[in-house]
């Protein structure tokens, strides 16, 4: 059940990813967004995988998420769960082209860990199946506190403290996971404590070159600073890549699942801390992700992980994270400008490039 | 188009908010509508009727003015039309291109300093970096002062506070 999809004999004509585009190149809903067709396709696929009939009773598109398309799926005939999540990486998405495999492999490997996460069932990058790379996982019960609109300030008292404990402990568990003893060992051949930072800088530099619509001196300044201040990692760990308020589910004051693993990779674990420390995720509070003070978070993380956090490396990864966030906004601008996606969240997101550049400017002033 | 651009945008926003969004079903669709409002607010802070549109109007006046010169001698006491359209007024596209070319040169200088700073005179490097920092700061300040208040909560949830 946890393996990537096996080849299926497809009784229906394939759904084409390319059908997401009209003849004039403008964005248009793809056939994989046709709920009726998708229901049938997914039912066929799950039936094929399980060897017994599975019916998809309901597909509901979720509004959350800027990248993958997420559907809530109700099924009958699928023994492990009646409620599933289907995630599709559309050809017009923020980080397209997509592969479902990193997220699927990470979730599968972490099944033996203490990290709360959805159980992954199937995944495939074969667009002939559902029209886009996809994975299917368990639907975990819970709500998502969001970082904007001051909702972080609503996380008060016992609830906040409980979520903070789970948030920190889950991160420590993730970073402590012995990936070398798992199927993720295949990722580790080229990542070392010496090049972990450099690999990430290079990866995001390439994305910058792909996404920028015009020259951005601030980004060049940040890349130059990062190049001159790379820390050596204390260890190589699984890095979530987007660990923050807004990317976990909670129920009864407990985190029930860490979500959105699309940027998962091997690297310096302090990278996740740098990302979580961003002001954007403080929800109007002074607390990291609206959950804990910087000092409390670091103290608990160090106690749980048994590893001290190099404050210089943390500063480096905060600068890196601000740059990464600004580039994500650039990706949104590119995606919309190219006409790949008419989702109004994209240009809205792109407007945040300047505020993030301003924070980057301040961070570099403090670091110089 | 007889109304001012800001008023038109205000009217579109009010219509979306008051007449359309309350009747739209689904959080995602309403979130998209709030995205429209946010983008309209953003456009309102930066947009004006285009240079090209106004230039054509000015050139028409210029031509009429020149043509009338030959007639005015036969119309003593009539008000003279003396408007001259400025020549070589850049279009918005040309201005944007000039800005991008300049910013690209700044980027090249930043990259050059990053790789040559060790061999370059420290005082000159520091002076150049200070000028670049001030340039970036001024650009960001302008960008931020002409940006609308974000509406990510409304876009994500498909509803406004108190709604």
Contacts between the chains, C-beta under 8 A, distances in Angstrom:
chain1	res1	chain2	res2	distance
A	61	B	28	6.3
A	62	B	28	7.7
A	63	B	26	7.9
A	63	B	27	4.6
A	63	B	28	3.9
A	63	B	31	5.2
A	63	B	156	6.8
A	63	B	157	7.7
A	63	B	158	6.1
A	64	B	156	6.6
A	146	B	153	6.9
A	146	B	156	5.9
A	146	B	157	7.7
A	148	B	150	7.3
A	148	B	152	4.2
A	148	B	153	4.9
A	148	B	156	7.1
A	149	B	152	7.0
A	149	B	153	2.8
A	149	B	154	7.8
A	149	B	156	7.9
A	149	B	157	7.7
A	149	B	161	7.3
A	150	B	153	7.9
A	151	B	153	7.3
A	214	B	100	4.8
A	214	B	103	6.7
A	215	B	100	5.9
A	215	B	103	4.0
A	215	B	104	4.1
A	215	B	106	7.3
A	215	B	107	4.8
A	216	B	103	7.4
A	216	B	107	7.3
A	217	B	103	5.9
A	217	B	106	4.4
A	217	B	107	5.3
A	217	B	110	6.0
A	217	B	132	6.9
A	217	B	135	7.3
A	217	B	136	5.5
A	217	B	139	7.8
A	218	B	136	5.5
A	218	B	140	7.2
A	220	B	106	7.9
A	220	B	107	4.5
A	220	B	110	4.3
A	220	B	111	5.9
A	221	B	110	5.4
A	221	B	132	7.2
A	221	B	136	6.8
A	224	B	110	5.9
A	224	B	111	6.9
A	224	B	113	7.4
A	224	B	114	3.6
A	227	B	114	6.5
A	228	B	114	7.1
A	343	B	32	7.1
A	343	B	35	7.6
A	344	B	31	7.9
A	344	B	32	4.8
A	344	B	33	8.0
A	344	B	34	8.0
A	344	B	35	2.7
A	344	B	36	5.6
A	344	B	38	7.6
A	344	B	39	6.3
A	344	B	155	7.2
A	345	B	31	7.2
A	345	B	32	7.6
A	345	B	35	5.5
A	345	B	155	5.6
A	347	B	35	7.6
A	347	B	39	5.5
A	347	B	42	7.9
A	348	B	35	5.0
A	348	B	38	5.0
A	348	B	39	6.5
A	348	B	150	7.4
A	348	B	151	7.1
A	348	B	152	7.0
A	348	B	155	5.9
A	351	B	38	7.7
A	351	B	42	5.8
A	351	B	147	6.0
A	351	B	148	7.4
A	351	B	150	7.1
A	352	B	150	7.0
A	354	B	140	5.8
A	354	B	143	4.0
A	354	B	144	5.4
A	354	B	147	6.3
A	355	B	144	6.5
A	355	B	147	7.5
A	357	B	136	7.9
A	357	B	140	5.6
A	357	B	143	8.0
A	358	B	140	5.1
A	358	B	144	6.2
A	361	B	133	7.9
A	361	B	136	6.5
A	361	B	137	6.6
A	361	B	140	6.4
